[in-house]
Amino acid sequence: MKPLAQMDASGVDAVLFDLDDTLSTDGKITAEAYAALESL
C-alpha cells in the first residue's frame, strides 16, 4: 500500500473511519482533526 500522500485522491468518493478514539480525543473531535479531514 502506498502512503496516503502519494495516492491519487480524485477517485475517492468517501472516507470511512472508527470515530471512537481514532479521530476523537477524550470523546471530542479537535480542531486539528477537523482540519485534517478538510485537507483530504
C-alpha positions as CSV (number, residue, x, y, z in Angstrom):
1,M,0.0,0.0,0.0
2,K,1.2,3.5,-0.9
3,P,1.4,6.3,1.7
4,L,-1.7,8.4,1.5
5,A,0.3,11.4,0.4
6,Q,1.3,9.5,-2.7
7,M,-2.2,8.3,-3.6
8,D,-4.4,10.0,-6.2
9,A,-7.5,11.2,-4.3
10,S,-9.5,12.1,-7.4
11,G,-11.3,8.7,-7.3
12,V,-12.1,8.8,-3.6
13,D,-15.9,9.2,-3.0
14,A,-15.9,8.6,0.7
15,V,-13.7,8.2,3.8
16,L,-14.7,5.7,6.5
17,F,-13.2,5.5,9.9
18,D,-13.9,4.5,13.5
19,L,-14.8,7.6,15.5
20,D,-14.2,6.1,18.9
21,D,-10.8,7.5,19.9
22,T,-9.5,7.0,16.3
23,L,-10.5,10.5,15.2
24,S,-11.6,11.9,18.6
25,T,-9.6,12.8,21.7
26,D,-11.4,12.2,25.0
27,G,-14.7,11.9,23.1
28,K,-14.3,15.2,21.3
29,I,-13.2,16.0,17.7
30,T,-10.4,18.6,17.9
31,A,-9.8,21.5,15.5
32,E,-6.7,19.6,14.3
33,A,-8.8,16.6,13.4
34,Y,-11.4,18.7,11.5
35,A,-8.5,20.4,9.6
36,A,-7.0,17.0,8.7
37,L,-10.4,15.9,7.3
38,E,-10.8,19.1,5.4
39,S,-7.3,18.6,3.8
40,L,-8.4,15.3,2.4
